[in-house]
């Protein structure tokens, strides 16, 4: 009976997505516990620092979807709420056309430009690492990210239909294939570019297989057709995606620039403790990383059906759970983190206590803001958030560069914390609060407010009429 409940209830679909996501996350975490020390020991501190820097740098390529992928989630959620298969297929066809075209165009541009960039100087790599190996790894990583642009739409389709558990299965398959590829590559003593394809590449190939499965078998009405290409739909996707694009730009700056700043000012070897600590502290965000991908389309569907009470209850529960869980996780990581990292990734990856503590503070701030961001994204209320995110990202870079010269890698994460506290935290919270007092307000409270307002207006009108009558009477008496 419980299994029958899950697919038909909104909360049930969330539970199913979160439970499968938890399994995928546990599997991925277990695989990371195995793969990261293997990679660090095989590549060495500097080469792994190059690997980590390239991995985080090519994430910038995700910006080339121009926010279309996140917009597609909202469009599919709305079509799902209204049982409109025609709209869903039209939105997906145009989204695939846009992202595929951008990937092909930028692939050609990168092929021309990449040979003219001094990657050794950019990443501050010593002569101990071969220049050709660094260049080839960059090319391979960029190619995989460009291929992933259209392939990742499969997960967005399943998210819109609140079937994220299927995407989680694909993630699990990619993760398992990734660690097998890494172990095989190490056993064969392959070069760093080949190892990148054999490990990280498996995640992209899994996304491709997932997309093909969704549109050809699971939901065949989504299969792209030239007749569905529509200029107005593409324009709508672009307009709605612009805010998501700016938010993605800010996110990439925040989450990807740190390794570049550390590498450039402190050397590639210093990226290893920073990157490893970031990944470990990121485990504190386990709740939002599991529930938000499922919660986003559920919010969007509930909003389309005007189920505002469900949105209010779910937001409150999510915020309380996120804050409590993050506090517990961060406390444990701050106390035991350095010991865990030493046993896990080796002495070269152990951070200072101040760096570990600063990253814990950032995890708490990020968790709180993510709860609000999920709601704003689902309701497509992202204009102000997009502008503030860009400002915060710019301030983040400036502060990180200024502070890293004085206090080392702690200054990089410190710049991130200060920029968000100064620019984004308070305004975003005000926006969310105004939504709950206005459009998403409780119907009974809203009715009481309107009744009170009407009574006050009626009283003022009556008082005005009385004064006018008095004036008229006194004028007549004179």
KETORLO-172008 format. One record per residue (C-alpha): residue in one letter; x, y, z. Coordinates in pm, whole numbers. Each point is the difference from the previous one (the first is absolute). Example, Ala and Ser with C-alpha at 12.3 -4.5 7.8 and 13.67 -1.06 7.14 Angstrom:
% residues 2
SITE residuo     px     py     pz
SITE       A   1230   -450    780
SITE       S    137    344    -66
% end
This chain:
% residues 478
SITE residuo     px     py     pz
SITE       X      0      0      0
SITE       X    288    236     80
SITE       X    159    -55   -340
SITE       X   -330     85   -166
SITE       X    -14    322    202
SITE       X    339    128   -113
SITE       X    -56     65   -372
SITE       X   -339    172     36
SITE       X     63    241    287
SITE       X    213    314    -28
SITE       X    172    -78    328
SITE       X     23   -361   -110
SITE       X    185     92   -318
SITE       X    237    214    205
SITE       X     64   -288    241
SITE       X     70   -232   -291
SITE       X    240    249   -159
SITE       X    174     73    331
SITE       X     36   -367     97
SITE       X    147    -93   -338
SITE       X    211    316     11
SITE       X    126    -99    344
SITE       X    101   -339   -135
SITE       X    173    167   -293
SITE       X    172    248    230
SITE       X    118   -272    237
SITE       X    131   -196   -294
SITE       X    172    307   -144
SITE       X    147     87    341
SITE       X    128   -353     42
SITE       X    148     10   -347
SITE       X    160    339     73
SITE       X    154   -141    318
SITE       X    167   -260   -219
SITE       X     72    196   -317
SITE       X    136    327    142
SITE       X    295   -149    194
SITE       X     69   -229   -296
SITE       X     18    302   -231
SITE       X    209    207    245
SITE       X    252   -279     52
SITE       X     19    -91   -371
SITE       X     28    356   -130
SITE       X    189    158    290
SITE       X    -85    326    179
SITE       X     81    238   -288
SITE       X   -151   -204   -282
SITE       X   -312    -63    205
SITE       X    -14    374     71
SITE       X      7     55   -378
SITE       X   -273   -264    -42
SITE       X   -220    166    264
SITE       X     58    348   -144
SITE       X    -89   -113   -353
SITE       X   -309   -182    127
SITE       X   -132    310    176
SITE       X    103    234   -283
SITE       X   -185   -181   -277
SITE       X   -318     22    208
SITE       X    -23    350   -146
SITE       X   -109   -169   -323
SITE       X   -334    -80    167
SITE       X    -81    370    -37
SITE       X    -39    -53   -373
SITE       X   -348   -145     49
SITE       X   -103    362     80
SITE       X   -227   -116    282
SITE       X   -208   -208   -241
SITE       X     34   -324    199
SITE       X   -143    148    321
SITE       X   -275    178   -194
SITE       X    -89   -333   -160
SITE       X    -68   -148    346
SITE       X   -259    269     73
SITE       X   -156    -30   -348
SITE       X    -32   -378     25
SITE       X   -139     28    355
SITE       X   -268    239   -120
SITE       X    -85   -224   -297
SITE       X    -16   -299    235
SITE       X   -235    184    237
SITE       X   -230     82   -293
SITE       X     40   -343   -173
SITE       X    126    179   -313
SITE       X    226   -242   -191
SITE       X     11    221   -310
SITE       X    151    291    192
SITE       X    251   -228    170
SITE       X    126   -140   -331
SITE       X     17    348   -154
SITE       X    202    141    291
SITE       X    242   -293     -2
SITE       X     60      7   -376
SITE       X     90    369      9
SITE       X    212    -37    314
SITE       X    195   -286   -162
SITE       X     51    205   -317
SITE       X    136    297    195
SITE       X    237   -195    226
SITE       X    121   -228   -280
SITE       X     71    297   -227
SITE       X    190    183    273
SITE       X    208   -309     77
SITE       X     94    -47   -368
SITE       X     79    371    -49
SITE       X    215     32    310
SITE       X    174   -329    -74
SITE       X    124    148   -325
SITE       X    111    321    171
SITE       X    184   -190    273
SITE       X    180   -216   -257
SITE       X    145    316   -154
SITE       X     82    183    324
SITE       X    131   -280    224
SITE       X    331    -44   -183
SITE       X     84    368     57
SITE       X    -46     -4    378
SITE       X    296    -60    230
SITE       X   -171   -239    240
SITE       X    318    -56    201
SITE       X     23    368     84
SITE       X   -375     37     60
SITE       X     -5   -284    255
SITE       X    347     89    139
SITE       X    130   -353    -65
SITE       X    367    -82     47
SITE       X    219   -168   -260
SITE       X    -43   -332    182
SITE       X   -328    -44   -191
SITE       X      5    -34   -378
SITE       X   -163    291   -187
SITE       X   -154   -234   -259
SITE       X   -166   -206    272
SITE       X   -156    310    156
SITE       X   -121    131   -338
SITE       X   -149   -334   -105
SITE       X   -179    -37    333
SITE       X   -157    344    -45
SITE       X   -118    -93   -352
SITE       X   -149   -331    115
SITE       X   -175    161    298
SITE       X   -147    277   -217
SITE       X   -125   -249   -259
SITE       X   -177   -206    266
SITE       X   -163    308    152
SITE       X   -122    120   -342
SITE       X   -147   -343    -73
SITE       X   -170     11    338
SITE       X   -192    321    -79
SITE       X   -275   -167   -207
SITE       X     35   -335    178
SITE       X    -80    151    340
SITE       X   -347     99   -120
SITE       X   -112   -358     62
SITE       X     27     58    374
SITE       X   -195    327    -31
SITE       X   -280   -179   -183
SITE       X    -29   -263    270
SITE       X     13    273    267
SITE       X   -290    183   -164
SITE       X   -207   -319      9
SITE       X    111    -61    361
SITE       X    173   -325    -96
SITE       X    347     85    123
SITE       X     48   -353    129
SITE       X     59   -112   -360
SITE       X    270    262    -45
SITE       X    156   -112    328
SITE       X     29   -351   -141
SITE       X    198    141   -293
SITE       X    222    196    240
SITE       X     72   -321    193
SITE       X     91   -183   -317
SITE       X    233    282   -106
SITE       X    166     13    342
SITE       X     68   -374      4
SITE       X    137     12   -354
SITE       X    214    299    100
SITE       X    186   -174    283
SITE       X     43   -314   -211
SITE       X    147    215   -277
SITE       X    230    176    246
SITE       X    127   -327    145
SITE       X     52   -146   -348
SITE       X    184    311   -114
SITE       X    231    -10    302
SITE       X     66   -369    -55
SITE       X     90     70   -363
SITE       X    212    304    100
SITE       X   -177    225   -250
SITE       X     63    373    -40
SITE       X   -202    266    182
SITE       X   -223     83   -305
SITE       X    -83   -367    -55
SITE       X    -70    -45    370
SITE       X   -237    297    -12
SITE       X   -203   -158   -281
SITE       X     -7   -341    168
SITE       X   -124    143    332
SITE       X   -175    338    -30
SITE       X   -114    -78   -355
SITE       X   -221   -283    124
SITE       X   -228    254    170
SITE       X    -61    178   -332
SITE       X    -61   -327   -183
SITE       X   -254   -102    265
SITE       X   -186    329    -53
SITE       X     -9    -63   -373
SITE       X   -143   -349     48
SITE       X   -261    141    240
SITE       X   -116    264   -250
SITE       X    -34   -255   -279
SITE       X   -199   -230    230
SITE       X   -244    276    103
SITE       X    -89    134   -345
SITE       X     -2   -326   -195
SITE       X   -161   -242    243
SITE       X   -119    145    331
SITE       X   -176    312   -133
SITE       X     -2    -32   -380
SITE       X   -221    306    -51
SITE       X    308    206     94
SITE       X    199   -127   -299
SITE       X    125    316   -181
SITE       X   -155     77   -336
SITE       X     80    286   -244
SITE       X   -369     96     -9
SITE       X     19     96    368
SITE       X    274    260    -50
SITE       X   -164    330     86
SITE       X    149    349     23
SITE       X   -241    123    266
SITE       X     73   -301    223
SITE       X    374     52    -38
SITE       X    -44    367     85
SITE       X   -199    -93    310
SITE       X    273   -241    109
SITE       X    265    268    -52
SITE       X   -197    265    192
SITE       X    -73   -228    293
SITE       X    348   -148     -7
SITE       X    183    335     20
SITE       X    -40     23    378
SITE       X    107   -360     47
SITE       X    298     72   -224
SITE       X    116    289    220
SITE       X    -46   -213    313
SITE       X    202   -279   -164
SITE       X    275    248    -86
SITE       X     16    107    363
SITE       X     -2   -362    120
SITE       X    281   -101   -232
SITE       X    205    300    114
SITE       X    -53    -93    364
SITE       X     54   -375    -31
SITE       X    262     -8   -275
SITE       X    214    311     37
SITE       X    135    -99    342
SITE       X    229   -273   -134
SITE       X    124    235   -274
SITE       X     82    274    253
SITE       X    175   -245    232
SITE       X    195   -154   -288
SITE       X    103    336   -146
SITE       X    113    166    324
SITE       X    111   -294    214
SITE       X     90   -272   -253
SITE       X   -175   -310   -134
SITE       X    105   -212    298
SITE       X   -205    219    236
SITE       X   -315    -81   -199
SITE       X      2   -355    136
SITE       X    -78     76    370
SITE       X   -245    273   -102
SITE       X   -184   -220   -253
SITE       X     -7   -309    224
SITE       X   -129    203    297
SITE       X   -266    162   -217
SITE       X   -126   -338   -111
SITE       X     -6   -139    353
SITE       X   -180    301    148
SITE       X   -243    -20   -293
SITE       X   -134   -318    158
SITE       X   -167    227    259
SITE       X   -236    111   -275
SITE       X   -140   -351    -28
SITE       X   -363    100     69
SITE       X    -34    271   -262
SITE       X    199   -194   -257
SITE       X   -247   -287     36
SITE       X   -332    179     39
SITE       X     34    319   -204
SITE       X     12   -163   -346
SITE       X   -329   -174     87
SITE       X   -147    295    188
SITE       X     51    252   -282
SITE       X   -240   -162   -252
SITE       X   -243    -84    281
SITE       X    -13    370     96
SITE       X    -50     93   -367
SITE       X   -283   -251    -44
SITE       X   -169    110    325
SITE       X     28    363   -109
SITE       X   -159    -78   -337
SITE       X   -290   -165    188
SITE       X    -14    290    253
SITE       X     67   -234    290
SITE       X    164    273    209
SITE       X    -63   -166    336
SITE       X    213   -296   -102
SITE       X    281    236   -103
SITE       X     -7    182    336
SITE       X      3   -320    206
SITE       X    274   -162   -204
SITE       X    224    309      4
SITE       X    -20     27    379
SITE       X     79   -368     51
SITE       X    291     10   -244
SITE       X    157    308    157
SITE       X    -10   -144    353
SITE       X    138   -337   -111
SITE       X    280    157   -204
SITE       X    121    227    280
SITE       X      1   -275    264
SITE       X    170   -261   -218
SITE       X    264    241   -130
SITE       X     88    111    352
SITE       X     54   -360    109
SITE       X    205    -91   -309
SITE       X    219    309     14
SITE       X     70    -50    371
SITE       X    112   -358    -64
SITE       X    217     99   -297
SITE       X    170    284    187
SITE       X     89   -233    288
SITE       X    105   -307   -199
SITE       X     63    140   -350
SITE       X    379     23      2
SITE       X     37   -352    136
SITE       X   -241   -135   -262
SITE       X    178    177   -285
SITE       X    342   -125    115
SITE       X   -122   -360      4
SITE       X   -202     42   -317
SITE       X    216    197   -245
SITE       X    340     10    168
SITE       X    210    270    172
SITE       X     24    217   -315
SITE       X   -376     64     12
SITE       X    -31     99    370
SITE       X   -124    363     39
SITE       X     65    244    281
SITE       X   -263     14    274
SITE       X    -92    357    -97
SITE       X    -72   -107   -359
SITE       X   -218   -287    120
SITE       X   -191    230    237
SITE       X    -54    267   -267
SITE       X   -138   -256   -243
SITE       X   -237   -123    271
SITE       X   -135    354     43
SITE       X    -52     24   -374
SITE       X   -190   -332      0
SITE       X   -248    141    255
SITE       X    -56    320   -199
SITE       X    -33   -187   -328
SITE       X   -251   -246    144
SITE       X   -226    277    131
SITE       X      9    187   -331
SITE       X    -57   -313   -207
SITE       X   -338    -61    164
SITE       X   -116    345   -109
SITE       X    159    -26   -345
SITE       X   -184   -325    -72
SITE       X   -336    166     59
SITE       X     86    313   -201
SITE       X    122   -210   -293
SITE       X   -313   -216     -6
SITE       X   -223    307      3
SITE       X    218    172   -261
SITE       X     63    296    233
SITE       X    368     32    -82
SITE       X     55    346   -149
SITE       X    116    174    319
SITE       X    185   -311    116
SITE       X    187    -15   -333
SITE       X    118    361     26
SITE       X    107    -37    363
SITE       X    179   -328    -75
SITE       X    211    165   -269
SITE       X     92    285    235
SITE       X     87   -251    275
SITE       X    217   -199   -242
SITE       X    193    309   -105
SITE       X     56    101    362
SITE       X    102   -361     73
SITE       X    280      3   -258
SITE       X    130    337    115
SITE       X      3    -99    367
SITE       X    149   -345    -70
SITE       X    290    147   -197
SITE       X     61    268    264
SITE       X    -14   -241    294
SITE       X    194   -295   -149
SITE       X    313    216    -10
SITE       X    -17     66    373
SITE       X   -149   -310    163
SITE       X     40   -270   -265
SITE       X   -275   -240   -106
SITE       X   -219     99    296
SITE       X    -38    338   -166
SITE       X   -157   -162   -307
SITE       X   -289   -159    188
SITE       X    -13    308    223
SITE       X    -65    215   -306
SITE       X   -291   -224    -93
SITE       X   -154     23    348
SITE       X     35    379     26
SITE       X   -133     67   -351
SITE       X   -318   -199     57
SITE       X    -63    144    345
SITE       X     46    355   -128
SITE       X   -196    -26   -324
SITE       X   -243   -291    -25
SITE       X   -121   -155    326
SITE       X   -228    276    133
SITE       X   -158    115   -333
SITE       X    -83   -356   -104
SITE       X   -165    -70    336
SITE       X   -209    318    -37
SITE       X   -120   -114   -344
SITE       X   -107   -339    135
SITE       X   -176    159    298
SITE       X   -192    236   -230
SITE       X   -119   -298   -205
SITE       X   -141   -172    307
SITE       X   -171    321    112
SITE       X   -142     63   -346
SITE       X    -61   -251   -278
SITE       X     61   -309    213
SITE       X   -181    132    309
SITE       X   -243   -220    191
SITE       X   -348     41   -147
SITE       X   -159     58    340
SITE       X    260    260     92
SITE       X    -34    163   -339
SITE       X   -380      6     32
SITE       X     28    154    348
SITE       X    243    262   -130
SITE       X   -225     90   -291
SITE       X   -305     15    230
SITE       X    187    229    238
SITE       X    115    217   -288
SITE       X   -355     17   -136
SITE       X   -137     93    346
SITE       X    258    274     38
SITE       X    -75    133   -348
SITE       X   -371     -6     68
SITE       X     54    184    331
SITE       X    213    267   -167
SITE       X   -255     39   -276
SITE       X   -284     33    251
SITE       X    197    252    205
SITE       X     66    202   -313
SITE       X   -367     -4    -89
SITE       X    -93    119    351
SITE       X    251    286    -18
SITE       X   -129    103   -340
SITE       X   -356     -7    132
SITE       X     98    212    301
SITE       X    171    253   -222
SITE       X   -304     16   -225
SITE       X   -235     49    298
SITE       X    214    273    156
SITE       X     23    173   -337
SITE       X   -376    -13    -35
SITE       X    -49    143    352
SITE       X    226    295    -79
% end
